[in-house]
Amino acid sequence: MTNRFSTDRILFGTALTLVFFGLLMVYSSSAPLAAEQYGSAGAIFWRQAAWAVLGIGAMLLFMRLDYHHLSHPAILFPGIFAALVMLAVVLYTAPHQQTHRWLRWGALSFQPSEFAKLIVIIFLAYWLAKRAGRLDNFLRDLLPALCLTGLVVALILREPDLGTPVAILLVASGMFFIAGLPWRYFLYLFLGSLPAFYVLVYRVPYRRDRILAFLDPYADPLGSGFQVIQSLISVGTGGMTGMGLMNSRQKLFYLPAAHTDFIFAVTAEELGLWGALVLLSLFFIYFWRGWRASLLAPDDFGSYLAAGLTLMIFCQSLINISVVLALVPPKGIPLPFLSYGGSSLFSSLIATGILLNITRHAAWGEKIRLVENGPSDCCWQRAALVAM
């Protein structure tokens, strides 16, 4: 029995709530900077609002576009080629803040890495679905997927950008785990990544400084530890109920990146612990509904795709919030739906649209029986066990 054309209203409403919550906080956190740089307190907000309108339109489009089309080679492989070309071209663009992350057309700018994240997830879902239950041959089953993922990660690292590759690798690892990849391969990959970690982090001075600032931010309070300290001051100042919307003090040029990577700090300062908990609850609801879509998808491709997209949003949100709370070193990952940045918002809404389309094809009765009928080798049973 298949329940078609019944969109998950909870997921839909949660996504829209996050978008409007984000617009509110972008305006609040960016108003002083926008007034100084552009002469209008709403300049940054209106840009984000324009991307939100475009993103909601894209979400509605992908919500109605059968997700099975994404696995068709005539769509998937040109998409992979386009992502790789954009990631290569962006390396030769004019630098912005000493990085090469944006393609620009006049006043418009776009981050190819955001598009690449979606493409990698779609490809891995396609690849794993074709090899469900057969992930035991490295050369045949793993190497092609690792080569594409590694190429995308390498190109993004050249921008340079470490946060996005970390998110991609976490999501890819989660998808391989759900697909049943033997534990020994995770051990091999972990051991193989240690030299890369040493070269990419310890041997790069500014990244090494971030690690040291994370361990002891007060060792250099006006240098590498400044942002971490200001973030903690912002979160702590909010208390239980907050200072009130628009009343943050740290956004007044104390806290760097207040409307981008550290927007959660301003949210906690203005709305307090209760407001922060509401925001966290929205992300957990998003994860719950996305994971449910994965469990109830009618095929392996839909299950892996829903799991990957859900992990993308949830992992990024956890990493961003952990950075703000000084639980992990700074990585430059935006908070999905909230942080200022059209590319991130647009890709998050496209991911949500695909998730919503998967829920419209959910095989409710069949999958519930699979979950309830005891041990099985199918990916649905494995995913149910992981969800517990």
N, C-alpha and C positions, 0 to 999 in steps of 0.2 A: 504494500500500500504506500503510495507516494503522495505526499502533500505538496502540491506545486502552487506557485504564485501566492505564497503567504510570506511576505517579508517579515523579518524579525523586527518588530516595532521597538523592542527594548534597545537593541543595538543601534537602530536608526536614531532613536531619541537620544541615546547616550552620546553618539557622535555629534549630533547637532548641538547638544548642551555643551560639550567640550569646545566646539567651534565658537559659540557665542561667549562662553566663559573666557576663552582665549582672546577674543576681540576686546572684551572689557578690560582684561589685564594688560593687553598690548597698549591700549590707549592710556591706562593709568601709569604704566611703567615708562612709556616713551614720551609723554607730553613735555616734560622739561627739556629733554634733548631735542625734540622736534621743534619746540619753540625757539631754541637757541640756534639750531642749524638751518631751519627752513622758514622761520618766522611764523609758523602756525603749529599750535599744539596738536592738531589732528593730522599732520602730514603723514606720519608713519602709520597711524591707524588706518587712514583711508587706503593706503597701499595694501595693507593686510586685508582690509575688507573687500577690496577688488579681487584679490586672490581667493578669498573665502567664497565669493559668489561664483567664480570660475570653478573652484574645487567642488562646490555643492552641485553645480551643473554636471561636472565629470562624474561625481558619485552617482547621481541619478541615471546617467547614461550607462555606466558600468553595472548598475543595479539591474538594468533591463537587458544588458548584453549577455547572452549565454556564456558563462565562463569557460565552457568546453572549447570555444573558438580560440582561447589563448594558448591551448596546447597544439593547435594546428601548425605544422612546420612552416607553412607559408606566412604565418603571422609571428611565430616565436623566433625563428632564426633571423629574419630581417630585423626584428626588435633587438636581438643580441648584437647583431652587426652595428646597428645604429648606436647602441649604448657604448660599445667599444670605440667607435669612431668619435663620439662626443667626448669620451674620457681622454682620448688621445689629443683631440683638437684643443681642449681646454688648457692643456699644458703649455700651449704656445700663445695663449692670450695674455694681455697685459695683467700684471699682478695686482691684486687688491689685498691690502694688509699682509703683504709678503706671501700670498698664496695664489694659486691658479685654480679656483674652484667654480668660477662663474662664466657662462657664455652670455654675452650681452648683445642686445639689439636695441640700440637707442636707450630709452629709459627702462626697458625690460631686461631682466636678468634671470638666469635659470641655472641650477646646479645639476649637472649630468649625473652626479653620484646618487641623487635621489631617485632618478629614473633607473639607474643601474641596479639599485637595491631591489626594486620590484621585478626587474628582468631576471635577476639571479634567483629569486624565490620562485618565479613561474617556471624557470628552466629546471630547478631542482625538483619541483613538484612533478613536472613532466618526466624527468629522468627516473625518479624514485618510483613513480607509478608503473613505469614499464618494467621495473625490476623488483617489484614487491615480493618480499620473502626470499630474494636471491642475492643479497648483499654479502657475498662471501668470496668474491674474486676481485682482488685489488685492480688489476689491469683492465678487466672488462666492466666492472660495476662501479668502481670508485674513481679511477684516474681521470676519465673525461670530465666528470662533474667537478673534481678538484682542480683540474686545469683551468676551466672557465672561471670558477670562483676565485682561484689564485690570480688569474690575469686581471680580473676586475679589481681585486684587492690591491694588487701591485700598482695599477694605474692610479687608483685613488691615493695610495700612499705617496705617490710622486707629486701630489698637488701642493704641499703635503697636507694630509689629513689622516690622523690615526683613529679618531673616534668612529667614523663610518665603517672602516674595515673591521674594527672590533665588533660592531653591531652586526655586520654581515656574517662574520665567522660564528658569532653566538647563535644567530638564527639558523645558519646552515648546520651547525652541530646539533641543534634541537631537532631539525627536520630529519637528519640522519639517525638520531636516537629513536625517534618515533617510528622510523621505517625499519628499525631492528638491526642496525649496524652493530656487529660484535664489539664488545668492550675493548678488545685488544687494539683495534684500530684507533680508538680515541686515545689510548695510551701512547701509541706510536706517533700520532699527530701532535700530542702534547709535548712529548720529548723532542720532536723535530722542530717545534715552534720556539723552544728555549733559546737557541742561537739567534733566531730572528728577533726575539724580544730584546736580547742583549744589544744587538746592533741598532735596532729601531728606537729603543728607549734609553738605555744607559749611555750609549755612545753619542746621543744627540743632546747637546747641552741644555736646551730649553725644556726638553721633555724630562731630562734628569732633574732639573730644577723643580719641575712640577711634582715629581715624586718626593723630593726632599721637603718641599713646602707642605705637601700633604702629611708627611710624617711629623713635621714641626713647623707650622706656619709662622710662629712667633720668633723663629730664628732670623727671619728677614721680613718683618712686618710691613715695611714700605716697599718691598720688592716682590719676590716670587710668592710670598705668603699673603700679599695684600688682598687679593680677590677672595681667597678662602676666608680670611678674617672678616671682611666686610659682609660676606654672605652669611656667616654665622651670626654676626651682629644683627643683620636684617631679620633672620628667622627668629632669633631670641627676643628681639624687641616686640614682636607681634603678640607674644603671650597667648592667652587662651582665645580672646575675642578679637584681637587685632587693633590697629590704630585707626581703622576706617578706610574705606575706598578712597583713593587719591591722596592719602595722607602719609605715604611712605617717606621717610627721610633719606634712606640709603640710595634711593633712585636719583637723588639730587646730586649726581656726579660723584658719589662715594663708591657705589657698587658698579664696577664695569660690567657691560653686557646685561644690564638690568632687564631689557625687553627681549633679549634673545636667550642665551643659554642659562641665565640666572633669573628667569621670570618667576620661577617657583619661590625664590627667596622673597621677592616683592609680594607675591600672593600671600605667603605666610605672615609677612609683616603687616599687611593691610587687613587681612581677613582672619588672622590668628590661627591657632591650632585647629579650631572647628572648620574653618574654611579650607585649610590644607587637607583635613581628613575627608571633607566632601569631595575635593578634587581627586584624592587617592581612591576613594570609593568609586568614582566614575571610571577610572582606569581599570579597577578590578572588575567592575561590571562589564566593561568592554572585553576584558580577557575572558570572562566567564561565557559571554555570548559567542565570542569568536571560537573558543575551544569547543563549545556546544555545536557550532556549525561544522567544525572539523569532525566531531564524532558522528554527526548525522548526515554527512555528505553522502551522496549516492554512489560515489566511486573513489578509487584511490587518489586520483589526481585532485579532485575537490577536497579530499581530506588533508592531503599534504599542503595544498595551496592555502587552505583556511588556517592550518596550523602555522605555516610560515608567516603569513600576513599578520596573524594575531601576535606571534612572538616578536615580529618587527616592532609593532607599536608598543607592546608591553615592555620588552627589553630596553628600548630607547627611553621610555618613561622612567623605568627603575634606575637606569644608569644616570640620567639627568638629575633626578631627585637625590640620588646618592652623592653625586658630585656637589650639589648645593649644600647638603648636610655634612660634607667633608667625610663621607664614609668611603669614598674611592677617590683616586687622583683625578683632577680635571681632564676631560677628554674632548670637549667641544661638541657634544651631541645635543641637538635641540630637544625641547620637550614637545612631543607630538601634539598638534592641534593648538598649542598655546604659544610657543616661542615665535617671535617675529621671524618671518622667512616664508616667502610664497612657495618655493619649491618643496619645502618640508610639508607645509599645509596641504598643498595640491596632491602630493604623493600619498599622504595619509588618508585623504578623502577618496582617492582612487582605490586604495587598498580596502577601505570600508565599503565602497560600492561593490567590489568583487566579493567581499564577504557576504554582503546582503544578497547578491545574486545566488551564491551557494546555498543560502538558507531557503531561497525560493524553490530549490530543487531537492530539498532535504527528504530523504527516504525515512520518515519518522518511525513507522512501525517496524520495518525491517531492521534498522540499526539498533533500536531499543531491544529487540529480541536477541541480537548478536551480543550486546553488552550483558544481558541477563543470563545467557545460556552457559556460562562457565568458561573455562579455558579454551582458547582458540588461537590459531596461528595468524589470523587476519589482523591487519593493522588497526582496525577499530577496537579490538579487544586490548591491544597493547596501549593504544591511546587512552582508553578508559582506565587502565591500571595506572598509567602515568598521572592522569588527572586526579586520582585518589590521593 
